[in-house]
Amino acid sequence: MLQGIAFYLLSAVAVASGLLVVTARNPVHSVLWLILAFFSSAGLFVLLGAEFLAMLLVVVYVGAVAVLFLFVVMMLDVDFVRLREGYATYLPLAAIVAGILLAEMIMISIVVVQGGAAADAIAPVVATAEISNVEAIGRVLYTDYVYIFQAAGIVLLIAMIGAIILTLRKRPSVRRQDPGAQTNRDRKTSVEIKGVATGVGVTGKELR
């Protein structure tokens, strides 16, 4: 009974926050509603027994992606009023696409409930008392899908390096540090000794 109440409560919060992400006028509020949707989805994963996916959703999406969105929205001076000028123009097309997606989700849900799509499916790996959910996922991920996992990591690494190279621009007017020159400098190039006579300053003028 408690699990059913928690499921319907988290589902209602997730759906409502998802709608508010799209309909909110303030982009900062949209990101905050998105974070709430992520937390609600993480709660649903916990109810399904997939605590690893719930932790992944909170740590990666809430702790990194959503916070990045929030900082980008708050730091960039974007004219959101201008961006919303074509909202009414594309609203009919968006309603048609949303209706198609909703119909597909309803059809898939009906087929799954009737057992047609899941009749021939392989039974998932169930966590037992000896094997936790994280260990079960790790065994499947690093045995059956190890090459695909490594390939995905290489692709992400290449994408990260490419993004750094594309955004790294050297400007001649900007002064940058040279760690090699700073480390290899000696006393002759970094220290200059001035011989100052008594009663005369560095500029050579007599002090009074």
DRENLO-718271 format. One record per residue (C-alpha): x, y, z; residue in one letter. Coordinates in pm, 1 decimal. Each point is the difference from the previous one (the first is absolute). Example, Ala and Ser with C-alpha at 12.3 -4.5 7.8 and 13.67 -1.06 7.14 Angstrom:
% residues 2
site px:1230.0, py:-450.0, pz:780.0, residuo:a
site px:137.0, py:344.0, pz:-66.0, residuo:s
% end
This chain:
% residues 208
site px:0.0, py:0.0, pz:0.0, residuo:m
site px:277.8, py:241.5, pz:89.7, residuo:l
site px:190.4, py:-86.2, pz:-317.0, residuo:q
site px:-310.5, py:70.3, pz:-209.3, residuo:g
site px:-53.7, py:337.0, pz:167.1, residuo:i
site px:366.9, py:90.5, pz:-48.2, residuo:a
site px:-13.8, py:-106.8, pz:-365.5, residuo:f
site px:-304.6, py:211.7, pz:-85.0, residuo:y
site px:132.7, py:295.8, pz:198.7, residuo:l
site px:344.0, py:-4.9, pz:-165.7, residuo:l
site px:-155.5, py:-55.5, pz:-342.9, residuo:s
site px:-234.4, py:297.1, pz:44.0, residuo:a
site px:287.1, py:221.6, pz:114.9, residuo:v
site px:219.5, py:-113.8, pz:-292.3, residuo:a
site px:-271.1, py:67.1, pz:-259.5, residuo:v
site px:-97.2, py:336.6, pz:151.6, residuo:a
site px:361.2, py:118.3, pz:26.8, residuo:s
site px:65.3, py:-115.8, pz:-357.1, residuo:g
site px:-289.2, py:214.7, pz:-123.1, residuo:l
site px:121.6, py:297.0, pz:204.0, residuo:l
site px:347.1, py:-33.6, pz:-155.3, residuo:v
site px:-152.7, py:77.9, pz:-338.7, residuo:v
site px:-263.7, py:253.5, pz:106.2, residuo:t
site px:196.4, py:205.8, pz:256.2, residuo:a
site px:74.9, py:353.7, pz:-114.1, residuo:r
site px:317.9, py:36.8, pz:203.8, residuo:n
site px:280.9, py:-226.3, pz:-130.8, residuo:p
site px:150.4, py:-27.6, pz:347.8, residuo:v
site px:-330.6, py:-134.9, pz:127.3, residuo:h
site px:-1.6, py:-247.0, pz:-290.7, residuo:s
site px:336.3, py:-140.3, pz:110.3, residuo:v
site px:-121.1, py:-27.8, pz:359.8, residuo:l
site px:-311.6, py:-188.9, pz:-113.4, residuo:w
site px:230.1, py:-224.1, pz:-205.3, residuo:l
site px:199.5, py:-82.3, pz:312.8, residuo:i
site px:-324.2, py:-90.3, pz:178.3, residuo:l
site px:-95.3, py:-227.9, pz:-292.0, residuo:a
site px:338.8, py:-173.5, pz:27.8, residuo:f
site px:-46.6, py:-57.4, pz:373.6, residuo:f
site px:-348.6, py:-141.5, pz:-56.1, residuo:s
site px:132.1, py:-234.4, pz:-269.1, residuo:s
site px:277.2, py:-110.4, pz:236.6, residuo:a
site px:-267.3, py:-86.2, pz:256.8, residuo:g
site px:-180.5, py:-210.9, pz:-259.8, residuo:l
site px:323.8, py:-186.4, pz:-73.0, residuo:f
site px:38.1, py:-72.2, pz:371.7, residuo:v
site px:-351.8, py:-146.9, pz:7.5, residuo:l
site px:95.5, py:-224.3, pz:-294.4, residuo:l
site px:304.4, py:-128.5, pz:189.0, residuo:g
site px:250.2, py:176.6, pz:-227.3, residuo:a
site px:181.6, py:204.5, pz:261.7, residuo:e
site px:307.8, py:25.6, pz:-221.4, residuo:f
site px:-195.9, py:179.8, pz:-272.6, residuo:l
site px:-157.0, py:225.0, pz:262.9, residuo:a
site px:341.5, py:94.9, pz:135.9, residuo:m
site px:128.3, py:52.2, pz:-353.8, residuo:l
site px:-293.7, py:226.9, pz:-79.9, residuo:l
site px:55.2, py:213.3, pz:307.8, residuo:v
site px:379.9, py:20.0, pz:-20.4, residuo:v
site px:40.3, py:44.5, pz:-376.3, residuo:v
site px:-313.0, py:179.7, pz:-116.0, residuo:y
site px:-85.8, py:203.4, pz:309.1, residuo:v
site px:352.6, py:54.7, pz:125.3, residuo:g
site px:160.0, py:75.8, pz:-336.4, residuo:a
site px:-233.3, py:51.9, pz:-295.0, residuo:v
site px:-279.1, py:194.1, pz:172.0, residuo:a
site px:245.0, py:214.1, pz:196.7, residuo:v
site px:186.3, py:73.7, pz:-324.5, residuo:l
site px:-327.7, py:105.1, pz:-162.9, residuo:f
site px:-74.3, py:223.4, pz:297.7, residuo:l
site px:339.5, py:173.9, pz:-13.3, residuo:f
site px:-21.6, py:44.2, pz:-377.9, residuo:v
site px:-348.5, py:151.1, pz:21.5, residuo:v
site px:98.2, py:233.5, pz:284.0, residuo:m
site px:335.1, py:111.0, pz:-144.6, residuo:m
site px:-87.9, py:49.3, pz:-367.8, residuo:l
site px:-186.7, py:313.1, pz:-96.0, residuo:d
site px:-259.4, py:-167.2, pz:-222.4, residuo:v
site px:-302.8, py:190.2, pz:-124.4, residuo:d
site px:-266.8, py:-256.2, pz:86.4, residuo:f
site px:-279.2, py:233.3, pz:-104.0, residuo:v
site px:129.1, py:-8.7, pz:-355.5, residuo:r
site px:34.0, py:-377.1, pz:11.8, residuo:l
site px:-365.7, py:-37.5, pz:102.3, residuo:r
site px:-132.2, py:210.5, pz:-287.3, residuo:e
site px:-57.8, py:-306.6, pz:-220.1, residuo:g
site px:-166.4, py:-203.3, pz:275.7, residuo:y
site px:-352.7, py:38.7, pz:-137.0, residuo:a
site px:116.0, py:-68.0, pz:-355.4, residuo:t
site px:146.7, py:-342.0, pz:77.9, residuo:y
site px:-264.9, py:-96.3, pz:257.2, residuo:l
site px:-220.6, py:-201.5, pz:-243.2, residuo:p
site px:299.2, py:-198.5, pz:-128.1, residuo:l
site px:116.1, py:-64.1, pz:356.8, residuo:a
site px:-350.1, py:-119.3, pz:94.9, residuo:a
site px:-1.9, py:-245.9, pz:-291.5, residuo:i
site px:341.3, py:-141.2, pz:92.7, residuo:v
site px:-100.6, py:-26.3, pz:366.3, residuo:a
site px:-321.7, py:-180.8, pz:-97.7, residuo:g
site px:192.8, py:-251.8, pz:-211.8, residuo:i
site px:245.9, py:-68.7, pz:282.6, residuo:l
site px:-285.2, py:-39.0, pz:249.9, residuo:l
site px:-180.6, py:-245.3, pz:-228.7, residuo:a
site px:319.8, py:-204.8, pz:-42.3, residuo:e
site px:56.7, py:-13.4, pz:376.0, residuo:m
site px:-360.0, py:-112.0, pz:60.0, residuo:i
site px:25.6, py:-271.7, pz:-267.3, residuo:m
site px:330.5, py:-128.3, pz:141.5, residuo:i
site px:-141.7, py:-2.2, pz:352.8, residuo:s
site px:-305.3, py:-200.3, pz:-112.7, residuo:i
site px:216.6, py:-255.7, pz:-182.0, residuo:v
site px:234.3, py:-37.8, pz:297.4, residuo:v
site px:-289.0, py:-44.0, pz:243.9, residuo:v
site px:-153.4, py:-268.3, pz:-220.7, residuo:q
site px:334.0, py:-182.2, pz:-12.3, residuo:g
site px:41.1, py:11.2, pz:-376.3, residuo:g
site px:329.4, py:191.0, pz:-8.6, residuo:a
site px:150.7, py:-159.0, pz:310.4, residuo:a
site px:-103.8, py:-358.0, pz:-67.6, residuo:a
site px:322.2, py:-96.4, pz:-178.4, residuo:d
site px:226.8, py:240.1, pz:187.3, residuo:a
site px:292.2, py:-127.1, pz:204.0, residuo:i
site px:-54.9, py:18.5, pz:372.3, residuo:a
site px:196.8, py:283.6, pz:160.3, residuo:p
site px:275.0, py:-61.6, pz:249.3, residuo:v
site px:-161.6, py:13.7, pz:342.9, residuo:v
site px:202.3, py:115.9, pz:297.6, residuo:a
site px:9.1, py:-249.6, pz:284.4, residuo:t
site px:127.6, py:9.7, pz:353.8, residuo:a
site px:345.6, py:-110.2, pz:-117.7, residuo:e
site px:14.5, py:232.7, pz:-302.1, residuo:i
site px:-99.9, py:365.2, pz:22.5, residuo:s
site px:-159.3, py:200.7, pz:-277.4, residuo:n
site px:323.4, py:184.5, pz:-74.1, residuo:v
site px:199.5, py:-324.3, pz:-19.3, residuo:e
site px:-255.9, py:-160.7, pz:-231.3, residuo:a
site px:10.4, py:298.2, pz:-238.9, residuo:i
site px:379.7, py:3.6, pz:13.9, residuo:g
site px:24.8, py:-367.4, pz:-90.0, residuo:r
site px:-220.4, py:42.9, pz:-305.5, residuo:v
site px:160.2, py:329.1, pz:-103.7, residuo:l
site px:361.9, py:-116.0, pz:27.6, residuo:y
site px:-51.4, py:-348.8, pz:-145.2, residuo:t
site px:-265.7, py:-3.1, pz:-272.1, residuo:d
site px:31.3, py:366.4, pz:-102.1, residuo:y
site px:362.2, py:75.8, pz:86.9, residuo:v
site px:105.2, py:87.6, pz:-357.6, residuo:y
site px:-301.3, py:222.8, pz:-56.2, residuo:i
site px:67.4, py:167.2, pz:335.0, residuo:f
site px:364.0, py:66.4, pz:-89.4, residuo:q
site px:-99.6, py:130.2, pz:-344.7, residuo:a
site px:-249.0, py:240.2, pz:157.2, residuo:a
site px:271.1, py:124.0, pz:237.3, residuo:g
site px:240.6, py:61.5, pz:-288.7, residuo:i
site px:-267.0, py:190.6, pz:-193.5, residuo:v
site px:-73.9, py:220.9, pz:302.5, residuo:l
site px:372.3, py:62.7, pz:53.2, residuo:l
site px:46.0, py:104.2, pz:-363.2, residuo:i
site px:-304.5, py:228.3, pz:23.5, residuo:a
site px:138.4, py:162.4, pz:316.2, residuo:m
site px:342.3, py:57.4, pz:-157.9, residuo:i
site px:-163.3, py:142.1, pz:-314.9, residuo:g
site px:-213.9, py:239.5, pz:203.8, residuo:a
site px:308.1, py:122.9, pz:189.0, residuo:i
site px:197.0, py:51.0, pz:-322.8, residuo:i
site px:-287.2, py:186.1, pz:-169.4, residuo:l
site px:-50.0, py:235.5, pz:293.5, residuo:t
site px:371.1, py:59.6, pz:69.7, residuo:l
site px:92.1, py:314.2, pz:-189.9, residuo:r
site px:330.1, py:179.6, pz:42.9, residuo:k
site px:-25.4, py:378.1, pz:-4.8, residuo:r
site px:320.9, py:202.8, pz:-32.1, residuo:p
site px:-140.2, py:283.3, pz:214.2, residuo:s
site px:-62.9, py:-229.3, pz:298.3, residuo:v
site px:290.9, py:-66.6, pz:233.8, residuo:r
site px:30.5, py:-367.4, pz:95.3, residuo:r
site px:219.2, py:-186.8, pz:241.3, residuo:q
site px:294.2, py:-205.7, pz:-121.9, residuo:d
site px:60.0, py:-265.2, pz:268.5, residuo:p
site px:313.6, py:-128.3, pz:-174.9, residuo:g
site px:161.8, py:343.9, pz:-5.8, residuo:a
site px:-97.9, py:62.2, pz:361.7, residuo:q
site px:147.4, py:-328.2, pz:116.2, residuo:t
site px:325.5, py:24.9, pz:-198.0, residuo:n
site px:83.0, py:360.8, pz:83.8, residuo:r
site px:324.8, py:75.1, pz:183.6, residuo:d
site px:124.6, py:273.8, pz:226.7, residuo:r
site px:158.9, py:204.2, pz:-280.5, residuo:k
site px:-323.5, py:43.4, pz:-193.3, residuo:t
site px:-232.7, py:43.9, pz:297.8, residuo:s
site px:201.8, py:217.5, pz:239.0, residuo:v
site px:144.1, py:343.8, pz:-75.4, residuo:e
site px:230.2, py:163.3, pz:252.4, residuo:i
site px:7.3, py:378.6, pz:15.1, residuo:k
site px:290.8, py:188.1, pz:148.4, residuo:g
site px:-148.9, py:295.0, pz:189.8, residuo:v
site px:226.2, py:267.7, pz:140.5, residuo:a
site px:-58.4, py:144.0, pz:344.1, residuo:t
site px:-252.1, py:285.4, pz:-7.2, residuo:g
site px:-99.3, py:-65.0, pz:-363.0, residuo:v
site px:-311.1, py:-191.6, pz:-106.5, residuo:g
site px:-31.9, py:-260.3, pz:-272.2, residuo:v
site px:-78.9, py:269.0, pz:-258.3, residuo:t
site px:328.4, py:178.1, pz:69.1, residuo:g
site px:-159.4, py:309.0, pz:154.2, residuo:k
site px:138.1, py:127.6, pz:324.2, residuo:e
site px:-230.4, py:-52.5, pz:297.0, residuo:l
site px:-71.8, py:296.3, pz:222.8, residuo:r
% end
